[in-house]
Amino acid sequence: FQVVNMLANKQGSEMVDAIMKVIGVKHKRNGERITQSQYVRVNLVDFEHPFFSRVWHGVHILDGTSPLLKESAKKKIRENGGSWPSEWFKPKVIHDKLDFEDLVVTVAGISNISAVTVHSYKRYKKGDVLIGFNFAPLVFQNKSTGMLEVDLSLAHDVREQRGGGGEDLRQSRLQRHQSIRIKKSSVH
């Protein structure tokens, strides 16, 4: 997940003691009918940020304990010494191993300007997950001031990960995600 402080280029706009949380929403079905919703906590590598000023990437590792994977996938990963089997490194196969309907991401902290609690919320669908892509770099050094700044126009841009293997975004999925812009870059 990528969280961007939309006030990043203004002095004093940091968020103090920020916390990012992610909840996975799973549905149990009986045929086509949803019979139960289950909410699971998704552990992030770094869920706290003492002084969030620019861009924050929330990282969850899809391993043998991840609540976002099907039980059969978690079992296979554990049997494979904690690693994904090499034949799984295809976007369609990875999507098939995922077991959630929605992801709810919340961020909260204290505004460095007003000392008021601030928060944000975003709900993602499973179809929003892009396999084989990274977020485009947003932070740059302003040559005239020497200060680090965030190019907010790139907040929704992605680029294919090193080595390729990203899913084809020109298919119908792209029509549902018009805010995503793909950047071709030889530098990763």
Secondary structure, 3 states (H helix, E strand, C coil): CEEECCCCCCCCCCEEEEEEEEEEEEEEEECCEEEEEEEEEECCCCCEEEEECCEEECCCCCCCCCCCECHHHHHHHHHCCCCCCHHHCCHHHHHHHECCCEEEEEEEEEECCCCCEEEEEEEEEHHHCCCCEEECCCEEECCCCCCEEECHHHCCEEEECCCCCCCCCCCHHHHHCCCCEECCCCCC
